[in-house]
Amino acid sequence: MSAEIEKLAVTVLCVDDDETSLKLLNLMLRKKVDVLFTARNGREAFELFLQHRPDIVITDIMMPGMSGLDLARCIRELDQKTSIVITTAFNSTDFLVQSIDLAVTQFVMKPFNEKYLVKALEHCYHGILRERALREQNERISVLSRALEESPAAVAILSEHGLIEFVNRKFSELTGWKSEELIGMDICATGEFDGWWQIRDAARAGLNWQAEIQFPRKHADIFWGRARLAPFSHGTGNSRKFILMIEDITDQKRYEKELHYLATHDALTGLYNRGFYEIELQRLANGRYFPVSVIMADIDGLKAVNDQMGHEAGDKLIKAAASVLADSFRADDVVARIGGDEFAVVIRGANADVMLNIVRRNLLTRQWIEHAGYRIPVSLSFGTATASCCEELAVMQTKADALMYQDKAAKKGRSHTGC
């Protein structure tokens, strides 16, 4: 290789007690390296080494006070990475053995030949570049490791067979398992839970996977998580691993549930509201859940209660009527407040006879509320109708409404005649 090389990004310390040799080294190297220091003996050189920590030290062996080998020994006690080049005019086996023991990088014989000196320098430089690259890689790995460890998301590394190889602190906090309990465990061993099986099956199939599902903690309770599984290449060949990230969205799900409840329920009674009732009718119209029956109900005398005793008493009456209706039906029946004093109940699988029995058995029982020393009756007027196909749904509510108003009018008639 030609001695005319590009300047190397290294710091070099040259040591020689012979002034002529030191000047020659300076002349050969000053245009070939970034920074060059020179010293006339081993002690001076060691002080410069402590101060500047050069990448390469080029030292003569035979020097008074501190020999080149002694200098190399002191350097090796502090740093195993510094490249050391020994220069000597003596071809001594003993020097060679000691140099090997001290992990000397290169030998250069005197008198100096610039070609061999530069070749030795380049050999050291390539080793320094490899060391720098390794150090940078380790630093990147360290940064990534810290980032994973401090990530606000729970992170785990899985093998392609679903074995847990790494978890960060957040993963342990979120699941309740310590890292030492999880490492080496099949992810499905953390509990009988369908989500873990989905994750392992996706890993074994080599798939990207994501879902919002509930996860079990170690101590039986659960949390909502937004989980993502993604494969990444590892090493050589076809070896793959998977990164699993779980973000805790329990609060978000709770908030969504609250918003959904507010959007579909009446604030005063806790029953479904009119919007949900209409959506349910539309859903039934597009389905095959027949027969479908509806009960329309209206509170008797609410306006008089509001006018004579105030809206607090009226609200108490509305809530009492809602309670009567809610307690009279199954959990999957839709009981809704669709107006100020109006209610509707949608029941799947109930025909007209079943509806009449429900009304007679559960809804005609007289109840009372207490307010300001008065007993106020909870009385409802009813109308029922049944649809046996989707075409009949359109007129079902109208028919039930009409029958409900007939019931209310009949009650008023009986009241006026004193019956």
Protein Blocks (a to p, Z undefined) as FASTA:
>chain_A
ZZbdcddddddddddfbfklmmmmmmmmmmmcfbdcddfbfklmmmmmmmnopabdcddf
bdghiafklmmmmmmmmomkbccddddfbdcfklmmmmmmnopabdcdddddfklmmmmm
mmmmmmmmmmmmmmmmmmmmmmmmmmmmmpcbdcddddfkopafbdcfklmmmnopafkl
mgopafklnoccfklmmmmmmmmnopacddddddddfkopacddddddddddehehjbdc
dddddddfklmmmmmmmmmmmmmpcfklopacfklmmmmmmmmmmmccdcddddddddeh
klmmmmmnojklmmmmmmmmmmmmmmmpcfkbccddfbfklccdddehiafklmmmmmmm
mmmpccdddeehiacdddddddddddfbfklmmmmmmmmmmmmmmmmmmmmmmmmnoZZ
